[in-house]
């Protein structure tokens, strides 16, 4: 694995963290945009969606870095970014999967993402800073691939939401390349979500007022012990039939177990020490 140029290591790490965070939040946004389809997704389907966002983001980083990184350093910069994304992805996955995470598997996955990104998007010739037909065609292609991966081909809502997520990355990547403070994780996806809301509500069923928390899951730390519990809104519990209540209880017990184990895996590490002070997951 090539050694990352230290003069760009901070930018590469900030870019990698942004790319991974926004890819994850974008998948969540896609599921919210198509909730019925989201229920049918398997873990490998969500992973495929995640990688689609990484592919387009690598292309955007490549195009934008050409404006801020000297030509002679550009190939090394992108190679270093690929290595950094691989390392950061492994760091993200390890708390959930432990030592079973294979560095070589992740490296091959990211290498494949970069190779397919070039194959899919390098053929579109345009300046990222200007509007053009080729630029729109590239984002349309990307949006179509996301819709296909979600199982809702030719969905204008999904295509629009995916495009918003990708285009919102442009100013965030630019800021990092300029050496400015990196934006907060998820800024691109959050911005996109705000823009997508009118699409999601194009056919409202009626006003429901303020949002109500129907189900909550909480993990508490007490010394070396962690307790994870869940609860229902009292009115919601009353509206359930006995069979529905039993099914929900069984499901939420599984959810609490998964979340509790996930929290326990990271709660006592140095990186997540602040969680102890917060007292909840």
Secondary structure, 3 states (H helix, E strand, C coil): CCCCCHHHHHHHHHHHHHHHHHHHHHHHHHHHHCHHHHCCCCHHHHHHHHHHHHHHHHHHHHHHHCCCCCHHHHHHHHHHHHHHHHHHHHHHHHHHHHHHCCHHHHHHHHHHHHHHHHHHHCCCCCCCCCCCHHHHHHHHHHHHHHHHHHCCCCCHHHHHHHHHHHHHHHHHHHHHHCCCCCCCCCHHHHHHHHHHHHHHCCCCCCCCCCCCCCEEEEEEEECCEEEEEEEECHHHHHHCCHHHHHHHHHHHHHHHHHHHHHHHHHHCCCCCCHHHHHCCC
